[in-house]
């Protein structure tokens, strides 16, 4: 992408979008289009078409999505499938219709079957049943992948679909009920330390294994693929390392400075037992993660403390 190319970044205020914005700015891109949800509701087809007709972006990074953790996905499945289908369908079709050169579609590792082979290769997509706690979100994302592939084959439309692992970092959602596991634990242990709580209860047995990637690494990988990759097959993006939820909780407690007990609430679900991406394709394309999990969590905690202070 040329430094002066017009780039539309959808979802620039979220975890993923804000990281992509930082990465674009670091690389010297000067014409970055952004719109807040209030300025442009991507669920409204006519509004999206008017935006593309007026602004004529050359490249699109589709990071806008309705996202959340296990609780939110299980509680509001209709919102997750409907909103995501509307957002991605409207943006991809308008991008194709108004001559966008290349589009990046952000998926999620939850698209893979619950009992997929580990580590999970891109080829295992649609090879088994999904994790039921987030299947509405996953089905929407799978539809987005298939839409990009169909547009690539029928129209020659250049659309790259990437599947990031569990992401975390600055601008994450730290809501006590609707956030993903890492930011939820970070907030919980921080508040427990301030309250001098004797114990912290966390969901599940703690045995589930997860892979985490700092969002700045993810953004760097996305821009790298925009420059180097033009196939319609999906690409996994991850760190290649995994950690149990119990060990993650202990690591976060140590970084935050919480010294009480950690109690596993085994009445709550673990979710998918293991999620590790096969990164053979990404590594062969020449990209590897650089930010370690401990370094990344410390960076995220600093952002959280600063954000909380400014909000207060």
C-alpha positions in Angstrom: 0.0 0.0 0.0 1.4 3.4 -1.0 2.0 5.8 1.8 -0.5 8.3 0.3 -3.1 5.6 -0.6 -6.6 6.1 0.8 -7.2 3.5 3.4 -10.5 2.9 5.2 -10.1 1.4 8.6 -13.4 0.1 9.9 -13.6 -0.3 13.7 -10.7 2.0 14.6 -11.7 2.5 18.2 -11.7 -1.2 19.2 -8.8 -3.4 20.3 -7.9 -4.6 16.8 -8.7 -1.4 15.0 -6.8 0.9 17.3 -3.7 -1.3 16.9 -4.1 -1.2 13.1 -4.4 2.6 13.3 -1.2 2.8 15.3 0.6 0.5 12.9 -0.5 2.5 9.8 0.6 5.7 11.4 4.0 4.3 12.4 4.5 3.2 8.8 3.8 6.7 7.5 0.4 6.3 5.9 -1.2 9.8 5.6 -4.8 9.2 4.3 -6.6 7.0 6.8 -10.4 7.1 6.8 -12.1 6.4 10.0 -15.7 6.7 11.2 -17.2 6.2 14.6 -20.4 4.0 15.0 -22.4 7.2 15.6 -21.0 8.7 12.3 -21.5 5.5 10.2 -23.6 2.5 11.3 -22.1 -0.4 9.3 -25.2 -2.4 9.8 -27.1 0.0 7.5 -26.5 -1.0 3.8 -27.6 2.3 2.3 -25.3 4.3 4.6 -22.3 2.1 3.9 -22.9 2.4 0.1 -23.1 6.2 0.4 -19.9 6.3 2.3 -18.0 4.2 -0.2 -19.5 6.2 -3.1 -18.3 9.5 -1.6 -14.9 8.5 -0.1 -13.7 5.9 -2.6 -11.1 4.2 -0.4 -8.4 2.2 -2.2 -7.8 -0.3 0.6 -10.1 -1.5 3.4 -9.1 -3.0 6.8 -12.3 -4.6 8.2 -11.8 -4.7 11.9 -15.3 -3.6 12.9 -17.2 -6.4 14.7 -19.6 -7.2 17.5 -17.3 -9.1 20.0 -17.4 -10.4 23.5 -16.4 -13.3 25.8 -18.2 -16.5 26.8 -20.8 -14.8 28.9 -21.7 -12.3 26.2 -21.8 -14.8 23.4 -24.0 -17.2 25.4 -26.3 -14.5 26.5 -26.8 -12.6 23.2 -26.3 -15.0 20.3 -28.8 -13.3 18.1 -26.9 -10.0 18.4 -23.6 -11.6 17.6 -24.8 -13.4 14.4 -27.0 -10.6 13.1 -24.8 -7.6 13.7 -21.6 -9.3 12.3 -23.4 -10.7 9.2 -24.7 -7.2 8.5 -21.4 -5.4 9.1 -19.2 -7.6 7.0 -21.7 -8.1 4.2 -22.3 -4.4 3.7 -18.6 -3.5 3.8 -17.3 -6.3 1.5 -20.0 -5.7 -1.1 -19.5 -1.9 -1.1 -15.7 -2.4 -1.3 -16.2 -4.6 -4.4 -18.8 -2.4 -5.9 -16.7 0.8 -5.6 -13.4 -0.6 -6.8 -11.3 -1.2 -3.6 -8.0 -2.7 -4.6 -7.6 -5.0 -1.6 -9.6 -5.8 1.6 -8.4 -7.4 4.8 -11.1 -9.4 6.7 -10.4 -10.1 10.4 -11.8 -13.4 11.5 -11.2 -15.3 14.7 -9.7 -18.6 15.8 -13.1 -19.6 17.2 -14.1 -20.5 13.6 -12.4 -23.8 14.1 -14.1 -27.0 15.4 -14.2 -27.4 19.2 -12.2 -30.6 18.9 -10.0 -29.6 16.0 -6.5 -31.1 15.7 -3.9 -29.2 17.8 -2.3 -27.0 16.7 -5.1 -26.0 14.3 -4.3 -25.8 10.6 -6.3 -23.6 8.3 -7.5 -26.7 6.5 -9.6 -27.9 9.5 -12.2 -25.2 8.9 -15.7 -26.8 8.8 -14.4 -30.2 9.7 -16.4 -30.6 12.9 -18.9 -29.0 15.3 -18.1 -25.6 16.8 -17.8 -24.7 20.4 -21.5 -24.0 21.4 -20.8 -21.1 23.7 -19.8 -18.9 20.8 -21.1 -20.6 17.7 -23.2 -17.6 16.5 -20.2 -15.4 16.3 -18.1 -18.1 14.7 -20.8 -18.9 12.0 -20.9 -15.2 11.2 -17.1 -15.0 10.8 -17.1 -18.2 8.7 -19.7 -16.6 6.4 -17.4 -13.6 6.0 -14.5 -15.9 5.0 -16.7 -17.7 2.5 -17.9 -14.4 1.1 -14.4 -13.1 0.6 -13.4 -16.4 -1.1 -16.5 -16.2 -3.3 -15.8 -12.6 -4.3 -12.2 -13.5 -5.1 -13.2 -16.4 -7.4 -16.2 -14.7 -9.1 -15.1 -11.1 -9.3 -11.3 -11.4 -8.9 -11.7 -9.2 -5.8 -8.6 -9.2 -3.7 -9.7 -10.1 -0.1 -7.3 -11.6 2.4 -8.9 -13.3 5.5 -6.8 -13.7 8.6 -7.6 -15.7 11.7 -6.0 -14.2 14.8 -5.7 -16.1 18.0 -6.8 -14.6 21.4 -5.8 -11.0 21.3 -5.1 -8.5 24.1 -3.5 -5.1 24.7 -4.3 -1.4 24.8 -7.9 -0.5 24.1 -9.1 -3.9 25.3 -12.6 -4.3 26.8 -12.2 -4.7 30.6 -16.0 -5.0 31.3 -16.5 -7.4 34.3 -19.0 -9.6 32.4 -18.6 -9.0 28.6 -14.8 -9.1 28.2 -12.4 -11.9 27.2 -10.5 -13.9 29.7 -7.2 -12.0 29.9 -8.6 -8.5 30.4 -11.3 -9.8 32.7 -8.7 -11.5 34.9 -6.4 -8.4 34.8 -9.3 -6.2 36.1 -10.4 -8.7 38.6 -7.0 -9.1 40.2 -6.4 -5.4 40.1 -9.6 -4.7 42.0 -9.0 -7.6 44.4 -5.6 -6.1 45.3 -7.1 -2.7 45.9 -9.8 -4.2 48.1 -7.4 -6.5 49.8 -9.7 -9.4 49.0 -8.6 -12.7 50.4 -9.5 -14.7 47.3 -10.4 -14.4 43.6 -12.7 -16.9 41.9 -12.1 -17.7 38.2 -14.3 -19.6 35.8 -13.7 -23.3 35.1 -11.1 -25.8 36.1 -8.2 -23.7 34.9 -6.9 -26.6 32.7 -8.1 -25.1 29.4 -5.1 -24.0 27.2 -5.0 -20.8 25.3 -2.7 -19.0 23.0 -2.4 -15.2 23.3 -1.0 -12.6 20.9 -0.4 -8.9 21.7 -2.6 -6.8 19.4 0.4 -4.7 18.2 2.0 -7.9 16.9 -1.3 -8.8 15.2 -1.5 -5.4 13.5 2.1 -5.8 12.2 1.2 -9.2 10.8 -1.9 -7.8 9.1 -0.1 -5.1 7.3 2.7 -7.5 6.4 0.1 -9.8 4.7 -1.5 -6.8 3.0 1.9 -6.2 1.3 2.9 -9.8 0.6 -0.1 -12.1 0.4 -2.9 -12.3 -2.2 -4.4 -15.7 -2.0 -8.1 -16.4 -1.1 -7.1 -19.1 1.5 -7.2 -18.0 5.1 -4.0 -17.3 7.2 -3.7 -18.0 10.9 -2.0 -15.3 13.1 -0.7 -16.2 16.5 2.2 -16.4 18.9 2.7 -20.2 18.7 2.8 -20.5 22.5 0.0 -21.6 24.9 -0.7 -21.3 28.6 -3.3 -22.8 30.9 -5.9 -20.5 32.3 -4.7 -21.4 35.8 -1.1 -20.4 34.9 -2.4 -17.2 33.2 -4.2 -16.3 36.4 -1.1 -16.8 38.4 1.0 -14.7 36.0 -1.5 -11.8 36.0 -1.8 -12.0 39.8 2.0 -11.7 40.0 2.2 -8.7 37.6 -0.7 -6.9 39.3 0.7 -7.7 42.8 -2.2 -9.6 44.2 -1.2 -12.1 46.9 -4.5 -13.7 47.9 -5.9 -17.2 47.0 -7.1 -18.1 43.5 -10.2 -20.3 43.5 -11.4 -22.3 40.5 -15.1 -22.2 40.1 -15.7 -25.6 38.5 -19.4 -25.0 38.1 -18.6 -22.6 35.3 -17.6 -23.7 31.8 -14.0 -24.0 30.5 -15.0 -23.4 26.9 -12.9 -25.0 24.2 -10.3 -27.3 26.0 -7.4 -26.2 23.8 -6.9 -23.6 21.2 -3.5 -23.3 19.5 -3.0 -22.2 15.9 -0.8 -23.9 13.4 1.4 -21.1 12.1 3.3 -23.0 9.4 1.8 -20.9 6.6 2.4 -17.6 8.4 6.0 -18.5 9.3 6.7 -19.6 5.7 5.5 -16.2 4.5 8.2 -14.6 6.7 6.4 -13.3 9.8 6.8 -14.2 13.5 5.5 -12.7 16.8 8.0 -10.6 18.8 6.2 -9.5 22.0 6.3 -12.1 24.9 3.2 -12.8 27.0 4.7 -11.3 30.2 5.9 -8.2 28.4 2.6 -7.8 26.7 0.5 -8.2 29.9 2.7 -5.6 31.7 2.2 -3.2 28.8 -1.6 -3.8 28.9 -1.7 -3.3 32.7 0.1 0.0 32.3 -2.4 1.1 29.7 -5.3 0.0 32.0 -4.0 1.9 35.0 -3.5 5.1 32.9 -6.9 4.7 31.3 -8.6 4.1 34.7 -6.9 7.2 36.2 -7.9 9.4 33.2 -11.5 8.1 33.3 -11.7 8.7 37.0 
